[in-house]
Amino acid sequence: MLTSQRKQHILEQLAADGQVLSKDLSARFAVSEDTIRRDLRELAAEGHLQRVHGGALPSSTAVATFTERKSLKTSAKKRVALRGAQLISAGQVVIIDGGTTTSELIGYLPHDLQITVVTHSPSIALGLIDHPLIEVILIGGRLYKHSIVTVGSTAIEGINAIHADIFFMGVTGIHPEAGLTTGDYEEACIKRAFSGRAAETVVLLSPEKINTASPFVIGGLGLIDTVVVDDGVDEQWIGSIEEKGVTVVKA
């Protein structure tokens, strides 16, 4: 079998099973694990998958620029964001992460809603200017332009001064085994810090993030309490998430 054919079969199996193991692929194709690792390394370099210990997972498409990500699964993001907004109650302190889905979330907040929003996203803060009863606390730090959020030690210091009711965390990938991941190391640190300061952590999931992984781990699924998904998500996947103790809410 040609290398290109083997790679295509690997991608097909990855799409069907949600993960591939190097040992199993070696046996299936009767080649060494070194050969399989080389295949996976080359496929990862081309952006087709995310290598993990012992194999690979689907690579998240949610690591493009903010502008590019805004056009992905737009209808699903709106439905998920609307359902997420319904989880917010008056008087709460709400942490809102940066991201395209959370940008949709603030568009569904009623103008008579009185809450305090904490965010490290200038875009989120500016999006709430016309909400007269929403107090906005903007966490400072170094601006990470790819995601339009602040990161770094200054941001962590500000986060540590907060006790919030709910945190809407943005991720680029969620997988039952690989957990919650994102495309930048410092962003992963910020998300962990925010989660540690909230009584409840919610992830709003658009379809392209489900069963995928990115290079940097935010944490296991034990870090979150709830995921909001669009209707029609695979029930087997939902079951695997619920087995981890996470509540799944359908939009």
N, C-alpha and C positions, 0 to 999 in steps of 0.2 A: 504494500500500500504506500502511495506517495505521501510525503509529509503534509502536503496541502489537503489531501483527502482525510488524513488522520485528524488534522486540526478541525476540519469541518465536522467530523463525527463528534469530536470533543465538544464543540459548541452546541451541536444538536442535543447531546446528552445533558449538557449544562442547562439548556433551555427547558428540557423535559423534566429534569430531576431537581433543579434548583441548586445543585452542587455537584462537583466531581471530586473523586479521590485518586491521587496519583497511583496508589497501589492497585486499585481496581482497573484503572486505565491501562496500566502496564500489563496486567493479565489479559485484558480484553484484546489488546493489539499485539500481544506477544513481543513487546519491546521492553527495554530496561526502564527503570524509574528515572534514570538520568535523562533518557530521551523524552519522557513525558514531562519532566520538569523543564526541559528546554522548550518544548512545545508551549507549555503554560506561560513560561517567561516571555516568549515571543508574542503570544496572544495578549498577554497583559500589556506589553509595550504598545500594542496596536489599539488598546482600549477596549478589548472584547470581554475581559474578565478581570476579577480581582483575586490575586493569589493569596492564599492563607496557608497555615501550617497543614501539610498533608494533602493539599489539593487546591481547589479554586471555587469561587462563588461568582454569580453574575455581577458585573461592574455597574455601579449606579450611573445613570445618565444625568443625575441631578448635581453634577459637579461643574457644569458649564458656567459661563458668566451669568450674573444676575439678570441681565437683559435677555439672554438666550433662554434662561430657565422660566422666565415669565410666560413664554409661549408654550410651555409643555403642559399637556393635560389640563388646560385652563378651566374647562367646565367642571371637571372632577375637583379641582382645587377650590372652586367657588362653593360647591356643595359641602365639601369637608369643612371649609372655613365657616360657613353659615352654621353648621352643627356645632362647631367649636365655640362660636360666639354665644351659643345658647347655654354653655356650661358656666358662663360668668354671671356672678350675682352682684348686686349693688353693694357698695361698701368694701369690696375686696381690694387687696393689693395684688396686682396681676403682672407677672413678668412675661414679656413678649419678646421672643427671640427674633433675630433678623431672618429674612427669607421671603420667598415669593408667596408661599401659602399663608404665612402670618400677615403679609401685606394685604392679602384678601380678607383675612380675619377682621382687621380693624375697620374695614368698610361696612361690616355688618353690625358694628356696635351702635346701639341707639343713641341719639343725640341727648337724651335725658338721663343717660346712665352715669351714675356718680361712682367712679372707682379711681384708684391710683395705678398708673401703668409705669413699670420700671422696664427700661430697654437699653440695650447697647447699640441700637440701630438708629442712626439719624433719620433714616427714611420713615421708620415707624413713628418716631417722635413728631416729625413734620406732618405725617398723615393724621395726627390727632389734634392739630392746631384748631380745627373748627368744632371740636367737642368741648363745649364750655365747662362741663362738670367733671371732665377727666383731668386729674393732676398727672403731669408727666415728669418722671425722673429719668434723666439721660445719663447713663454711665459713660465716663470718659475713658480715654486710653488711646493707643495707636490705632489709626484707621486702617483696617484691612479692606482694601478697595475692591477686591474680588467679590466679597459678600456685603460690602458697605456696612460693616460693624466695627466696633472698637474691641481691641484685644490687649493682652499684656498685663503686667503686674498692677498697673493703676486701675484697670478694669476689675481685676480680682479683688483689690482692696475695697472698691466701691460696692461690689456684690456682697462682700462679707458683712456689710452693715445693714442688710435687708432681712426681714422675715416676711415672706409672701404667702398668700393663700394658694396660688396656682401659677404654674409655669408652663407656657406653651413653647416646647422645645422644637427647633427645626433640626432635621437630620437629612442626610443624603442617602442613607441606606438603613434598612432594618431587616434582620434575619433571625430566626429562632435560635440559632447557635452562635452566630457571629455578633449578635446584639445590635447596638446602635453605633453607627459610624458616620464620619464626615470627611471632607476632603482636605482639611487643614488641621495641623497639630494644635495650634493655639486656640482655634475655634472649639476643638474638642475639650480643651481645658476649661474654657469659659462656660460651655454647656454643662459640664459636670458641676462647676461651682454654682451656677444658677439652680440646678436641680437640688443641690444640698441646702438651699435657702428657701425652698418652697414646700408647703404641706402636701401638695399634689403636683405631679408632672404629667402633662398631656402632650402627645405627639400627634400632629395633624398629618395624615399620610395620603399623598397623592399616589396614583398607581405605579409610577416609574420607580418609586423608592422601595417597594415591597419585595422582599426576598433578594435584596442586593446588598453589596458591601462596598465601602470606600476604604482608603488606606489607614485612617486614624480612628481608633476606638474611643467612643464617648463612654461607654459602659455596657454592662449586660442589661437584659430586659428588666431586671430587678430595680433598675434606676427609675423606671417610669411606672405610673399607675394606670394610665388610660391611653388607648390609641383610637383615633377617629378615622374611619375608612369610608370610602365611597361604597355604595351598594353594588353588589356583584363580585366582591372580592372572594377568592377561592375559600370555601368553607374549611377545607383541610388546613390551610395556612392560618385561618382564624383560630382553629382549634389548637394548633401548635403554639400560638401566642397566649391563648387563654390558659394553657397548661403551665405557663411560666408565671401565672398569677396576675396577668395584665387584663384589665377590662377592655373589651372591644366594643366601640359604639359605632353604629352604622349611620351614615349621613342620610 
